[in-house]
Amino acid sequence: MTSTENTHTPDADASGIDRPVIVPVIVPVIVYDDIEAGHDFLVSAFGFTSGGLSRDDTGTVVHGEVRMGDAAVWLHRVAPESEMASPKGAPAAHGGLEVIVPDVDVHFARAEAAGAPIDRPPTDQAYGVREYGTRDLENHRWWFSSPIPRAGEVR
């Protein structure tokens, strides 16, 4: 199921016609100068699975998708007409994405081994997660975390 097919069992509407029930979903969209390179980095360094790349008639990648579990992230082309630009080279970030993973230390080791720029190594946070900060090839900020076990729980 792709993120645009987020439906469940059909329900009959007032006319008696079965129509799929659409479940609201939020899909983050991030902008890349090079969608294919961004896609490949997210898969290799951060462990996302590929949701595919879409190309136009000339073979240029115009859209990409990566997935972590049931969640999708769409990779969008730079689009001046929509005022969408890559943060590559920007002096400051406007935000980022937080991804919860089963074991943040294992995830960190993978990202570091793949050459991901690390902003902060895994650190226990006062808000109950162990988290590290990193960036991708075009300076998008990413944080990966796992809940800190409560007393008596095992991670």
C-alpha positions in Angstrom: 0.0 0.0 0.0 1.4 3.4 -0.9 0.8 6.4 1.2 -1.8 7.6 -1.3 -3.7 4.4 -0.9 -4.5 4.8 2.8 -7.9 3.2 2.7 -9.7 0.5 4.7 -12.8 -1.7 4.2 -15.4 0.0 2.0 -18.5 1.3 3.6 -21.8 1.9 1.8 -22.7 5.6 1.5 -26.2 7.0 1.5 -26.6 5.9 -2.1 -25.8 2.3 -1.2 -22.5 2.4 -3.2 -19.5 0.9 -1.4 -16.7 3.6 -1.2 -13.4 3.2 0.5 -13.0 4.8 3.9 -10.2 7.3 3.7 -8.1 7.5 6.9 -6.3 10.9 7.5 -2.5 10.6 7.3 0.2 13.2 7.4 3.0 12.8 4.9 6.1 15.0 5.4 7.4 16.4 2.1 11.1 17.4 2.0 12.8 19.1 -1.0 16.0 17.9 -2.7 18.1 19.3 -5.5 19.0 15.7 -6.2 16.0 13.5 -5.3 17.7 10.2 -6.3 20.9 10.9 -4.2 18.7 12.0 -1.3 16.6 8.8 -1.6 19.6 6.5 -1.8 21.2 8.2 1.2 18.1 7.9 3.3 17.9 4.2 2.5 21.5 3.3 3.0 22.4 5.6 6.0 19.1 5.8 7.9 17.5 2.4 7.1 14.4 3.6 5.2 12.9 1.4 2.6 12.4 2.6 -0.9 8.9 3.7 -1.9 10.1 4.3 -5.4 11.3 7.0 -7.7 9.1 8.7 -10.4 10.7 10.0 -13.6 9.4 12.3 -16.3 9.6 11.5 -20.0 13.3 12.6 -20.1 14.2 10.2 -17.3 14.6 13.0 -14.7 13.6 12.0 -11.2 10.6 14.3 -10.2 9.4 12.5 -7.0 10.6 10.0 -4.6 9.3 8.2 -1.5 11.0 6.5 1.4 9.2 4.5 4.2 9.8 3.6 7.8 7.2 1.0 8.8 3.8 2.4 7.7 5.0 6.0 7.5 6.0 7.6 4.2 8.2 10.7 3.5 7.9 12.2 0.0 10.9 13.7 -1.7 10.0 16.7 -3.8 11.9 18.5 -6.5 13.1 22.0 -6.1 10.1 24.1 -7.4 10.6 27.9 -7.5 7.0 28.3 -8.8 5.9 26.8 -5.4 8.6 28.5 -3.4 10.1 25.1 -2.5 13.9 25.0 -2.1 16.5 22.6 -0.7 18.0 23.7 2.6 21.4 22.8 1.2 23.8 25.6 2.1 21.2 27.4 4.3 22.7 29.0 7.4 19.9 27.7 9.7 17.3 25.0 9.7 13.6 25.6 9.7 12.8 22.3 11.4 13.4 18.6 10.9 11.9 15.2 11.2 11.9 13.0 14.4 11.8 9.2 13.7 11.3 6.7 16.5 13.3 3.5 16.0 13.5 0.3 18.1 17.2 0.8 19.1 18.7 4.3 18.7 22.2 3.2 19.4 22.2 0.5 16.7 20.6 3.1 14.3 23.3 5.7 15.2 26.1 3.2 14.5 24.6 2.5 11.0 24.2 6.2 10.2 27.7 7.0 11.5 29.2 4.2 9.5 27.5 5.4 6.3 29.1 8.8 6.8 26.0 10.8 8.0 27.0 14.1 9.5 26.3 13.8 13.3 25.1 16.9 15.2 24.8 15.1 18.5 25.5 11.5 19.5 22.8 9.5 21.4 21.9 11.2 24.6 19.2 10.6 27.2 16.8 13.5 27.1 14.7 14.9 29.9 11.5 14.3 27.8 11.9 10.5 28.0 13.8 9.5 24.9 17.4 8.6 24.0 18.0 10.7 20.8 20.7 11.7 18.3 20.8 14.4 15.7 22.1 14.1 12.2 21.7 15.7 8.7 21.3 14.2 5.3 23.2 15.2 2.1 21.2 18.4 1.6 21.2 19.6 5.2 17.7 18.4 6.2 17.8 17.8 10.0 16.8 14.4 11.4 16.5 13.2 14.9 16.2 9.5 15.7 15.1 8.3 19.1 13.9 5.4 21.3 12.0 5.7 24.5 14.0 5.5 27.7 12.9 2.4 29.6 11.2 3.0 32.9 12.7 1.5 36.1 12.6 -2.3 35.8 12.0 -2.3 32.0 14.5 -3.6 29.6 15.3 -1.8 26.4 
